Every structure is written in structure tokens, then in C-alpha cells.
Amino acid sequence: MRNAWSPKAFTRKRLLPLPKLIAALLSMRSSSVQVGLDSFFGSLGSDGDLQHVVSDRAFAKARDNLSWSGFQRLNTFVVNLASKMGLVPRWQGLRVVAGDASAFMPALRAYTPAIDSKKTAAAPSQHLFTLYLPGAELTLLSELHGLQVGERQMLFEALSHLLPGDVLVLDRGYFKRLKHVQKIESASGLSQQAVNIDVQAKTLADNLNTLVCMGALAQDDLRNTGKQCNRSYAGNCLQRSMPRLVLGLGCVAALLEKAFDLLCITAYKPRLGRKAKRPKNQVKPHPKPGYKA
């Protein structure tokens, strides 16, 4: 495309600019990278069919230039905005923040970066420290650490994300939904940079899903019924509509209304006290690279 200011020069029109790259990362779960990309570009089209627009290598190259701390700041902005809107409940005027560290074992295969590469291979076993807002079901912070880092040091490094009006509760174990709904251990790459980007993107995607579920629960069909949104269904439903919502394609109000209707239809009433224990000899499940179709 010719540059308007210099007729002899050209301007590149990238197929995966920053807004689309962020939207693509927010919509990825556990499928292969190429399937996720084709599904992402298909969701932007009118028919919804898979579209091969960019390759997984082009995506990996663009992802390597991202800063995972930028995703972290974007997530903080979303959570603070929700708090200002009154969506985060208070206890005695204080915001309850739960902190905990969990084992994080990304689905990786053996990988040795090239000698001249700046990449670092992701460790097969790490720790994920999270700060969680229980009443609002929002994740304030997700950060990966090596096995040599103690939980007390993780907490010390996360204190800057707390506010004067916060009350901290430790060892509450709120890692399950990020693990099973967002498939946070299914990495889109083998480097530590890719794993860090995936963790931050899926944390932000889960928070956006939570806010959409809050909107659905405020609808007349669900208000004061005691029902809850099916978070597993919500994760799969919003995976298709999230790219258009993030990029502002079409009528955002209409997209949200359609999402609200689907979440209202699939809402359920929880049964208090109903739970099942894990079998004694069963270990916690962690995904493997072979699960990617």
C-alpha cells in the first residue's frame, strides 16, 4: 500500500497487528496454534468458517515481541475498573484478596533453543502465584516462579498489587477454574516467553468472561433466582465472540445481548453441600502435548 505522504514509499499492512494479536491470544485454549488461529480469523468473518490467514510461525514471531508485563498491566486496569464500578463486593468496607501458589506443569515437549537465540526453554515444572478476589471471582495477579522461589518471596513480590483497604487471606486454592476452563497449562509455545504470555492472556480472558457472566446474572431472567452461570459453557461460548468484542467489530451491544441470552438459558441452581472427593490414588491431572488436536 502506498504511503500518502511519500508516493515513492510503501506502508506494510500487517495481517496480525497488535490488536488482532491480543484478541487471538485471548481466544486460545488448548487446541493447536494453527487451529486456534484459523478459528480466530473465522470468528471475525461473516460465515464463521475456519480461515487460514497467517501461519503459526508468523504468530510465534509476533508473540515473541510482546511483553507479558503489558498483559499484566492491562489485567490490572480491567480489575480496577470493575472495582470502581462497584462490581467487587466488600467485607466491612475492605476488599478481600486471596493469595496462593500452585504447581504449574505446562504441556511441553523437549526443546533446546538455537545457540544464537535469545529464547529460554520453559521449565516443565514451575509455581504459579495468584491473587484472587473471591466475591467477584476476578484474578488480580498471576505470576510464574521457579521451583527455587519460596511462597513467602512470591507474596513479597506481589505486595505492590495490593491496596491500603485490602485484607489478605492465604492458602485458599483458587487455581481450579483457570486450569480447567481456560486450560492455562496448555502452552502455545515451548519458550518461557510463550508460557508467560499464555498465562497472562488466559488470566485476562477469564476476567473478561467473569464480567460478561456478571452482566448475564443482572438480566431480568436471572435476577433474584439464585442461579449461576455455567462457567465451563461460558468459556467455550465467549471463546468465539470474544475476538469481535475486543476488536469492536459489529454492534457490541448486540453481541453482549446474544451472549447474555445463551448464558441465561444454560444457567443452573447450585446444590449446597454437594461435593465429591478425589480418589485416594489419583494424582492431580496435568495436560500433555498430545492433547492438542
C-alpha positions in Angstrom: 0.0 0.0 0.0 1.4 3.4 -1.0 2.2 5.9 1.7 0.0 9.0 1.4 2.9 11.3 2.4 5.5 9.8 0.1 4.3 8.4 -3.2 7.5 6.5 -3.7 7.3 4.8 -0.4 5.1 1.9 0.8 3.4 1.1 4.1 3.1 -2.5 5.2 -0.4 -3.7 6.1 0.3 -6.5 8.6 -2.1 -9.4 8.8 -1.6 -9.7 12.5 -1.3 -6.2 14.0 -1.2 -5.7 17.8 -5.0 -5.5 18.4 -5.6 -8.8 16.5 -2.6 -10.5 18.2 -4.0 -9.7 21.6 -7.5 -10.8 20.6 -6.1 -14.1 19.2 -4.3 -14.8 22.4 -7.4 -14.1 24.4 -9.4 -16.6 22.4 -6.9 -19.5 22.5 -7.4 -22.5 24.8 -5.9 -26.0 24.3 -6.1 -26.7 20.6 -3.1 -26.5 18.3 -1.9 -23.0 17.4 -2.8 -23.2 13.8 -6.3 -24.4 14.6 -6.7 -21.6 17.1 -5.6 -19.0 14.6 -7.9 -20.4 11.8 -10.8 -20.4 14.3 -9.9 -16.9 15.4 -10.0 -15.4 11.9 -13.1 -17.4 11.1 -14.9 -15.8 14.0 -14.1 -12.4 12.5 -15.8 -13.3 9.2 -19.4 -13.4 8.4 -19.8 -17.2 7.9 -17.7 -18.3 10.9 -15.8 -20.9 8.9 -12.1 -21.6 9.5 -9.9 -19.2 7.6 -6.1 -19.7 7.1 -4.8 -16.1 7.2 -1.4 -16.4 9.0 0.8 -19.3 9.9 1.7 -20.5 13.3 5.3 -19.4 12.7 4.2 -15.8 11.9 2.1 -15.9 15.1 5.1 -17.1 17.2 7.4 -14.4 15.8 4.8 -11.7 16.6 4.2 -13.2 20.1 7.9 -13.1 20.9 7.9 -9.3 20.5 5.2 -8.9 23.1 5.8 -8.1 26.8 3.9 -10.3 29.2 4.0 -7.5 31.8 1.9 -5.4 29.4 -0.8 -8.1 29.6 -0.4 -7.9 33.4 -0.9 -4.1 33.4 -4.0 -4.5 31.1 -5.5 -7.0 33.5 -4.9 -4.7 36.5 -6.6 -1.9 34.6 -9.7 -4.2 34.0 -9.9 -5.3 37.6 -9.5 -1.7 38.9 -12.2 -0.5 36.5 -14.5 -3.3 37.8 -13.8 -2.2 41.3 -14.6 1.5 40.5 -17.9 0.3 39.0 -18.9 -1.4 42.3 -18.6 -5.0 40.9 -16.2 -6.1 43.6 -18.0 -6.8 46.9 -16.5 -5.5 50.2 -16.3 -7.1 53.7 -16.6 -4.5 56.4 -15.6 -1.9 53.8 -12.4 -3.9 52.9 -11.6 -5.8 49.7 -10.8 -9.5 50.4 -7.8 -10.7 48.4 -6.9 -14.4 48.5 -3.3 -15.4 47.7 -2.0 -18.9 47.0 0.7 -20.7 45.0 0.0 -23.9 43.0 2.0 -26.3 41.0 2.2 -25.3 37.3 3.2 -28.0 34.8 2.8 -26.7 31.2 2.2 -29.2 28.4 5.6 -29.1 26.8 8.0 -31.4 24.8 11.8 -31.4 24.8 13.1 -28.1 23.4 16.6 -26.7 23.0 16.8 -23.1 21.7 19.4 -22.3 19.0 22.7 -21.2 20.2 22.2 -17.6 18.8 18.6 -17.4 20.1 17.6 -15.2 22.9 14.8 -17.6 23.9 14.9 -19.6 27.1 13.2 -23.0 27.2 10.3 -23.2 29.6 10.7 -25.3 32.7 8.4 -28.4 32.8 7.6 -27.7 36.4 7.0 -24.2 37.9 4.9 -22.4 40.5 2.0 -20.1 39.8 1.2 -17.5 42.4 -2.2 -15.8 42.1 -4.0 -13.0 43.9 -7.8 -13.6 43.7 -10.9 -11.6 44.6 -13.3 -14.3 45.9 -16.5 -12.3 45.9 -16.1 -11.0 42.4 -14.3 -14.2 41.1 -11.6 -11.9 39.4 -7.9 -12.7 39.3 -5.9 -9.7 40.4 -2.5 -11.2 39.6 -1.0 -14.4 38.1 2.8 -14.7 38.0 5.1 -17.7 37.4 8.1 -18.5 39.5 10.8 -21.1 39.5 10.7 -24.1 42.0 13.6 -22.5 43.9 11.4 -19.5 44.9 9.6 -19.8 48.2 5.9 -18.9 48.6 6.8 -16.1 51.1 9.1 -14.5 48.5 6.3 -14.8 45.9 3.9 -13.0 48.2 6.5 -10.3 48.9 6.9 -9.6 45.2 3.1 -9.4 44.8 2.5 -6.9 47.6 2.8 -3.9 45.2 -0.5 -5.0 43.7 -2.4 -4.6 47.0 -4.2 -1.5 48.2 -4.4 0.0 51.7 -8.0 -1.2 52.0 -7.3 -4.9 51.3 -7.4 -7.8 53.7 -5.2 -10.7 52.7 -6.3 -14.4 53.0 -3.6 -17.0 52.3 -3.7 -20.6 51.0 -7.2 -20.7 49.6 -6.5 -22.6 46.3 -8.4 -20.7 43.6 -6.4 -22.2 40.7 -9.0 -24.7 39.5 -11.1 -22.6 37.1 -8.0 -21.1 35.4 -6.7 -24.6 35.0 -9.8 -26.5 33.7 -11.8 -23.8 31.9 -9.1 -21.6 30.5 -6.6 -24.6 30.0 -3.9 -22.4 31.4 -1.3 -25.2 31.4 -1.8 -25.7 27.6 1.0 -23.5 26.2 1.1 -22.1 22.7 4.9 -22.3 22.6 7.9 -24.0 24.1 9.8 -21.0 25.4 9.4 -19.3 28.7 8.3 -16.2 26.9 5.4 -18.1 25.3 4.3 -19.6 28.6 4.4 -16.3 30.4 2.3 -14.7 27.6 -0.2 -17.5 27.7 -0.7 -17.3 31.5 -1.3 -13.5 31.4 -3.6 -13.8 28.3 -5.7 -16.5 29.8 -6.0 -14.7 33.1 -7.3 -11.6 31.4 -9.7 -13.8 29.2 -11.1 -15.4 32.4 -11.7 -12.0 34.0 -13.5 -10.7 30.9 -15.6 -13.9 30.9 -16.4 -13.2 34.6 -17.6 -9.7 33.8 -19.8 -11.0 31.0 -21.3 -13.5 33.4 -22.0 -10.7 35.8 -23.9 -8.9 33.1 -25.9 -12.1 32.4 -26.8 -12.5 36.1 -28.1 -8.9 36.1 -30.7 -9.7 33.4 -34.3 -10.0 34.4 -34.4 -13.7 33.6 -31.8 -14.5 36.3 -32.1 -11.7 38.8 -33.0 -12.9 42.3 -33.4 -16.5 41.1 -30.3 -17.9 42.9 -29.0 -19.4 39.6 -25.4 -19.2 38.5 -23.8 -19.1 35.0 -22.2 -22.3 33.8 -18.6 -21.2 33.7 -17.5 -24.1 31.5 -20.1 -23.3 28.9 -19.4 -19.5 29.2 -15.7 -20.2 28.5 -16.5 -22.0 25.3 -19.3 -19.7 24.2 -17.3 -16.5 24.7 -14.2 -18.0 23.0 -16.0 -17.4 19.7 -17.5 -14.0 20.5 -14.5 -12.5 22.5 -12.5 -11.5 19.4 -15.3 -9.4 18.0 -16.0 -7.9 21.4 -12.3 -7.0 21.9 -11.8 -5.6 18.4 -15.2 -3.8 18.5 -16.4 -5.5 15.3 -20.1 -5.1 14.7 -22.6 -4.0 17.3 -21.0 -4.7 20.7 -24.4 -4.3 22.5 -25.9 -7.0 20.2 -23.0 -9.4 20.8 -23.4 -9.0 24.5 -27.2 -9.4 24.4 -26.7 -12.7 22.4 -24.1 -13.9 25.0 -26.4 -12.9 27.9 -29.3 -14.9 26.3 -27.2 -18.0 25.9 -25.8 -17.8 29.5 -29.3 -17.3 30.8 -30.6 -20.4 29.1 -27.7 -22.6 30.4 -27.7 -21.1 34.0 -28.2 -23.6 36.8 -29.1 -23.5 40.5 -26.2 -24.9 42.6 -26.8 -27.5 45.3 -25.2 -26.5 48.5 -23.0 -29.1 50.2 -22.8 -31.3 47.1 -19.2 -32.3 46.5 -17.1 -35.4 45.5 -13.7 -36.4 46.9 -10.8 -37.3 44.6 -10.0 -41.0 44.7 -7.1 -41.7 47.0 -4.7 -43.0 44.4 -5.5 -40.3 41.7 -3.0 -37.5 41.2 -3.9 -34.0 40.0 -4.3 -34.1 36.2 -1.9 -32.1 34.1 -2.2 -31.8 30.3 0.2 -33.3 27.8 1.2 -32.0 24.3 -0.6 -34.9 22.7 -4.0 -33.4 23.8 -3.6 -30.7 21.2 -5.6 -31.6 18.1 
